[in-house]
């Protein structure tokens, strides 16, 4: 990538953030609209899960392929293709005549979405080569997530109440078209000097693993956890995982370079991303049903209730980026783990749904934790890796996020559905819902605790040493070894 002026680099960052905005906004506005979709299509809880997980499963399955294709074909070219597909998929979703059609069109969105965030992060990584500047840029990138969380519930609520839930997909059209035009005009093309070859077998194994695992979890409450269907899904997921672990190391240029995971910070970022985004996916899903179907709030009022969480995420995301740039990822990870755990425990042990002060305290804690966690995940995942493999490395981090969201919605939805069935199927009363969701909140608290423990274990001196060794193994003979993430910061 040619040298760019400071102003041009900031413009490239803004364009990349536009893609993150429409993807993140799409998820948050969708959650607010779920009850309206459920009523129109007469859908079950599992049907609502599929409107979210059909997107995230396809996205997670294709992210690494998109990252490697961007390194090979050109990051700007793939990024523009993703913008076009995502925008077209959004229009199709707004016209969906049935739940099945909506799920299929969400998958079209996902094919475009897989070419956006990891490729945009790869563009940012190659644009901001100074570690401190890159950390700040990633902090801005994380702040966009906060903006989407703050604006999403309100925008989704207003559109759902005044126009209808289909209007939530229309907002992607102007932003997507503007980002497409600006990318063509201002983002320079870049490729990896030695891109990886396509790995079709590895790609199919990833799809088998994620698809069968998600399908089994979502359908388990209806089919039965010991049913043949769930058993077959579990067997397929296990077979896909084992085959992936055996096949990928044998390839010269695998889809997933397992050597990445010899770096403790990189492995920690992957696990942290899965746990944090599982907490986010489950948190948004259970709260949407609670606020609208138990408390009886409108979509707009439900969005207003969740503003404390969104506001804290908006404030803490850029703050986390600055902390990572100046002091490293350890402090933001520890704060995030404590806050996420405390939020889950507040709901699970103290039934925060029954008290507005406790409810809003739980929302504030969750917003604080999630706002702090995103920047260290991204920075740790891409820093210290060879720039030639930036697309693949950032795609692994993005895949981990989508896997986490998928599992969070699937597991929390399944636990909630099982709890409701055990309580006689009624979720309309506060007492029934609190009892049915208690286990789900303990699961979310466990996700927060995992963020705390993994963050503490993979951000010290030993972890940095493993990152340095991994960077030397991954660097070609004619390329200088990159500095590991935040190696010079304390």
Steps between C-alpha positions, in 0.01 A plus 500: 500500500645842406590753768198712584471838663360518850174645366466222240561233765224647717267500201576133433425428868167684474402302190586171668301604805196556278499129413522408868216740575251340261591148610484580873191717463330223306539265797384743769195627312407141413489398867251776581279393207495127588165504687331680208641243256389222731143628504481552122645161413351316803850371573638305796803593712714274280370680191617830645836343580541402136447856377817587691701179480443432129693822444773439755560134402552588134708801597724301734541222243618733223701766685836328470441421133413867441813612684730280292320592175544869584872445552514328159255693278529843659352634820317792343344278232370244749386775738294666226347167401399443861338844524297433185382156616416613853297794370314279252432242771357772724252601230396135458449464876266799500285323238495153663150344476562230763734402781672246274564764236631740764746238626620432143543872427689543828742240366545714187581793728755282677683414176553872451568564869786247507689727258460814713631500857808272465599662171445847646718407797766373261486834315537684832791278605684574176411870510603569861839330528612677819387289799377799701308649208353160422385455860327838490341418165372173642362694796300716257393181323377360831321827572285443192364189669396723788335742261304217340392371839389846605322585176376152408228451763368854452510490120354150497229598746397811310494324162319192634228707665449762228568314175537132586783257561585479129625858512794397721672356193451815292755698701777281356428625147626863520794416728601201288485695174693793648771266636521328160553829316755632752695172497527512121617861516736513800613155621816379325525140388730267693587132487717262697841440339452125540128427543379161611339247270131418528429207734160356394520196727577712805217737405248214480618361836450840667148522356422145616626571851317831552181407317443166675591639843265797471213295353526244780500762776207697359281197427583313824217651715234395246651170385637397841860511616530120466320476164665335196503838320706667771728196526568508126575874514741449790674217315534708184639796694754279677600333173542841335720625785721191505536498121592869506768445764646207306475644149608862537854441637574281195441785256777738404254790492200404717177693540571516874868518581507320833842650570320825581369335814850438633487867596333519839370856439351396167338189650381707792348757264315222319355350818420843641319599180288186508406550866439876481287484188312196629412718797393784269289280273329330793455826691328680212281200417368438852452870575305563181251227592487615862441870435237459229324174584519504881501870584281574199712791378488626143803459276593865555467485879699175507777682314489785750527255790825362355659842448712479822675194359544660158627829646767327710614300198521819295713672766722206594587366154728789393633525857595133479680565171708776659583279797612219270717746307663644810505216755421180313193271505521367857311773690206526255464120498493479879246782529286338231506160669403637840218716361350228279510247784343743745220577255414133453510428873275799569227350282558137597533536878301816575226479231584846367202485261265555795656833605561795271809628692658154483394460136670822394805420712531171313471684168770750602737222609448309178557810289820576692629146455417465134632846419836408652542160337487562126815709445741261680355206307560665163837650582639178648374292210659706221807647672816298482379304196673545162327772300487263202254287700300785648183396320508146635596605853226762525253254345574249778419769756181597317403134465541458875260789557238349272542154650447657841185685389367183335560286806370769735166528321474124450593396854313778683196451278506125563540545876220757507268281292571201726434706810172627359394146406586374849287779646199404291588704192384832639737793471253784524533549876800648675533202737503241222751689291737569791499131593546388139788741432699448820718224352557713190636782717738262676630396157560866414677555833722203413589665170608812687709295742672329207588843354657597833703181547615465139586870480712478814677185382585614145615859552815457710871459427472127426222564250701772324792259467278247321382776266859587412583136421187462289574818305847368412352171377240673285734757343656421167879504452490827304265682739604656831331353805222725628493624858247315713197687623583755768832341576647833592212620720432443867 
